[in-house]
């Protein structure tokens, strides 16, 4: 009976050690911030626009990144104007974290724009290399066709694709 209790205590101690070590490793990766984005082990991340110029047109901008299976991320972005405007657009960048340069490098980019509306959105599944962090960054634009447009940027945190 004593051997059985001792075996159970050893197994519980070993399990606790494994859990604590895994937690430390995840927290070390999650603590690093690169160009405003934290490196995380989350399944997804959402970014809200910081408005660089705000006038009467741009209301908000959003972007998100999430894991979409093995070696894939799902990128989404949208721009919302305060009212119907001549031009609404969003430029979406999918970026990979480079440990050597400690910066983000672009791996995909596309633009969606429309006229005489208040909203545009886009999404895409992008094939990526496993073992790296990826984020989505977006530029949001709204305004008159020939006049001064409102502008904002959004970025997600970096998620690790295993």
C-alpha positions in Angstrom: 0.0 0.0 0.0 2.8 2.4 0.8 4.5 1.7 -2.5 1.2 2.5 -4.3 0.8 5.8 -2.4 4.5 6.7 -3.1 4.0 5.9 -6.8 0.9 8.1 -7.0 2.8 11.0 -5.2 5.7 10.7 -7.6 3.4 10.7 -10.6 1.5 13.8 -9.3 4.9 15.6 -8.6 6.1 14.8 -12.1 2.9 16.0 -13.7 3.0 19.3 -11.7 6.6 19.8 -12.8 5.7 19.3 -16.5 2.8 21.7 -16.3 4.8 24.4 -14.5 7.7 24.1 -17.1 5.2 24.4 -20.0 3.6 27.4 -18.4 7.0 29.2 -18.1 7.9 28.5 -21.7 4.5 29.9 -23.0 4.8 33.0 -20.7 8.3 33.7 -22.0 7.1 33.9 -25.6 4.0 35.8 -24.7 5.9 38.6 -22.9 7.8 40.0 -26.0 6.4 43.0 -27.8 7.5 43.7 -31.3 6.4 46.9 -33.1 3.3 47.2 -30.9 2.3 43.5 -31.2 2.9 40.9 -28.5 4.0 37.4 -29.4 1.3 35.0 -28.1 0.4 31.3 -28.1 -3.3 32.2 -28.5 -5.5 30.7 -31.2 -6.5 34.2 -32.6 -6.0 37.9 -32.1 -8.0 41.0 -32.9 -6.8 44.5 -33.6 -8.7 47.8 -33.5 -7.8 50.8 -35.6 -5.8 53.7 -34.2 -7.1 56.7 -36.2 -4.2 58.8 -37.6 -6.5 61.4 -39.1 -10.1 61.6 -38.1 -12.6 63.9 -39.6 -16.1 63.3 -40.7 -15.6 60.0 -42.5 -13.8 57.1 -40.8 -15.6 55.5 -37.9 -13.6 52.3 -37.2 -11.3 49.7 -38.6 -10.8 46.1 -37.4 -8.5 43.2 -38.3 -8.0 39.7 -37.0 -5.8 36.7 -37.4 -6.6 33.1 -36.4 -5.2 29.6 -36.9 -7.0 27.9 -39.8 -5.4 24.4 -39.7 -2.0 23.1 -40.3 0.2 25.7 -41.8 -2.6 28.2 -42.4 -3.8 31.5 -41.0 -7.1 33.2 -41.6 -6.8 37.0 -42.0 -9.7 39.4 -41.9 -10.1 43.2 -42.0 -12.9 45.7 -42.4 -13.3 49.5 -42.6 -16.5 51.3 -41.5 -17.3 55.0 -42.4 -19.6 57.2 -40.5 -21.9 57.5 -43.5 -22.0 56.6 -47.2 -18.8 58.1 -48.7 -17.2 58.3 -52.2 -14.4 55.9 -51.2 -13.9 53.3 -48.5 -10.9 51.0 -48.6 -8.7 48.6 -46.6 -5.2 47.4 -47.3 -4.4 44.1 -45.5 -0.9 42.9 -44.7 0.0 39.4 -43.4 3.3 39.5 -41.6 5.8 36.9 -40.2 8.0 37.6 -37.2 11.8 37.3 -38.0 13.8 36.5 -35.0 17.1 37.5 -36.6 16.0 41.1 -37.3 13.5 41.2 -34.5 10.9 42.7 -36.9 7.9 41.8 -39.0 8.3 40.9 -42.7 5.4 41.0 -45.2 4.4 37.7 -46.7 1.1 38.7 -48.3 -0.8 41.9 -49.1 -4.1 42.8 -50.8 -6.4 45.8 -51.2 -10.2 46.0 -51.2 -12.0 49.2 -52.0 -15.5 50.4 -52.9 -17.4 53.6 -53.8 -20.6 55.1 -52.6 -20.9 52.9 -49.5 -20.0 53.0 -45.8 -18.4 49.5 -45.3 -15.8 47.1 -46.9 -14.4 43.9 -45.5 -12.2 41.1 -46.8 -10.8 37.8 -45.6 -8.4 35.2 -46.9 -6.7 32.0 -45.8 -3.0 32.2 -46.3 -0.5 29.3 -46.3 2.4 29.9 -43.9 5.4 28.1 -42.5 4.9 26.3 -39.2 6.8 27.3 -36.1 6.6 31.1 -36.6 4.5 34.0 -35.3 2.1 35.8 -37.7 0.1 38.9 -37.4 -2.3 40.9 -39.6 -1.9 44.7 -40.0 -4.4 46.9 -41.9 -4.7 50.4 -43.3 -8.2 51.9 -43.2 -9.2 54.7 -45.5 -12.5 56.6 -46.0 -13.5 59.9 -47.5 -14.4 61.9 -50.6 -13.0 60.8 -54.0 -11.0 63.9 -54.7 -10.6 65.3 -51.1 -8.8 64.7 -47.9 -9.5 61.2 -46.6 -9.5 59.9 -43.0 -6.8 57.3 -42.3 -6.2 54.7 -39.5 -4.1 51.6 -38.9 -4.8 48.4 -36.9 -2.6 45.4 -36.0 -3.2 42.1 -34.2 -0.8 40.4 -31.8 1.4 37.7 -33.3 0.1 34.1 -33.0 2.3 31.1 -33.3 1.4 28.6 -35.9 2.6 25.1 -34.9 
